């Protein structure tokens, strides 16, 4: 379950965490979230009462039986909490420092921004050198145009030119683009496996192709 301080102030955060835990949902991901002024509802008012590290501390506190004010709970929820990281961040050292702060606040796993160069994940994992699970994020490339758009418009995401070069010759051929996309995505997963505990597929409307990707990557045999 995903939580962002963009949408929740601390009392609402407590309520949602405890409601989810009461329903048996213990795996929780905390991230800042984009300001709504950049989305479909630019007039929406953001909250941002807490930052990500503070949300992690709040969740860990609830799991330890107290809230941010130090009030004791009658019982405590069983939570497995995590956050996000970006192995491709421009300021690599600052990203490592932020990741360590999130670990200190209670993060036990990380989901990454979309990764297209598995060596960046290897570098990140080695520099972090922490006992946390890494779930590598991958957005399948639907076309060369999409790849270029990611490079131009999504901070911290870099699609190598050689991958764009694989997509360009099949531009306009939907079937060939799909085959090439599945091949590239599966290859990224295979190469990233030594450095991660799992994969987070961000399918952007291509959810029906998840089985083919898992099979091509070797994560699923049939």
Number of C-alpha atoms within 10 A of each C-alpha: 12 11 19 20 22 19 18 18 16 18 12 11 20 18 12 15 21 21 13 17 17 12 8 12 16 17 15 20 21 25 20 18 16 12 15 15 12 9 10 8 9 11 10 12 12 17 14 17 15 18 16 23 22 18 27 25 21 23 29 22 22 24 19 16 16 18 19 17 8 10 11 14 14 7 11 15 22 17 20 17 23 25 25 22 23 25 26 22 18 12 11 15 13 11 18 20 12 16 21 16 14 25 22 13 21 22 26 18 23 25 22 20 22 24 23 26 18 20 15 16 24 18 15 21 19 11 12 16 11 12 10 16 17 22 22 28 22 20 19 27 25 20 23 23 13 15 22 16 12 18 14 12 9 10 13 16 21 18 20 13 12 9 17 17 11 16 24 15 12 17 14 12 10 12 10 15 21 19 14 20 22 23 16 21 20 22 17 20 27 16 16 23 18 12 19 19 14 17 18 16 20 15 15 10 7 13 10 9 13 15 14 15 23 20 14 20 21 13 16 11 9 9
